[in-house]
Amino acid sequence: MSGKALAPIVSSSVTLRGFVPGDAPKVYAMSLESGMRAWLPDQVYDSERQALEVIRYLIGKYADSGNPAVAPFVLGVQLNGDPELIGHVGLSPLDGEVEVGYAIEERHQGRGYASEAVRVMTAWGLRSFGMPRILGIVATDNPASCRVLERACFRLVSESRGLLHGRQGLVRTYGRTPDGVGG
């Protein structure tokens, strides 16, 4: 990825694209939604300025390594034919492996966009980086997020007590391998 322009990844309903600084107001607004506050509190921002700093950091990672085993590789999600950002999906290092993370704006949830974005990003990541598997880590008491991973061809690997985004509780680990089988 290093040195190349980041081409959008297009599926039947969504387009995954690199962030741009102009996304900061929307990223900030989405960070304040109740679902983000509940499930991803470390992605709730104090201001548009803080959201812009995070976006600039993520943009820099495209050029730095372009390798999610080394640094986060997070893309914005938009509906095909509409430039408005509706969420994000990304791959990030996790204890020597790679995990997928995702969030879709509340008004667009329940329509399959998160599962499609995760499925497309995961297939692209496995193919592009030659990883043996990608993990999805979610709170067991977040059934919507569990369904997103299951619909994106991830299989349950384990469930145990743990700390996730600052919350103690049951945590599910899902996996997906290049052949589409859970890891």
Secondary structure, 3 states (H helix, E strand, C coil): CCCCCCCCEECCCEEEECCCHHHHHHHHHHHCCHHHHHHCHHHCCCCHHHHHHHHHHHHHHHHHCCCCCCCCEEEEEEECCCCCEEEEEEEEEECCEEEEEEEECHHHCCCCHHHHHHHHHHHHHHHHHCCCCEEEEEECCCHHHHHHHHHCCCEEEEEEEEEECCEEEEEEEEEECCCCCCC
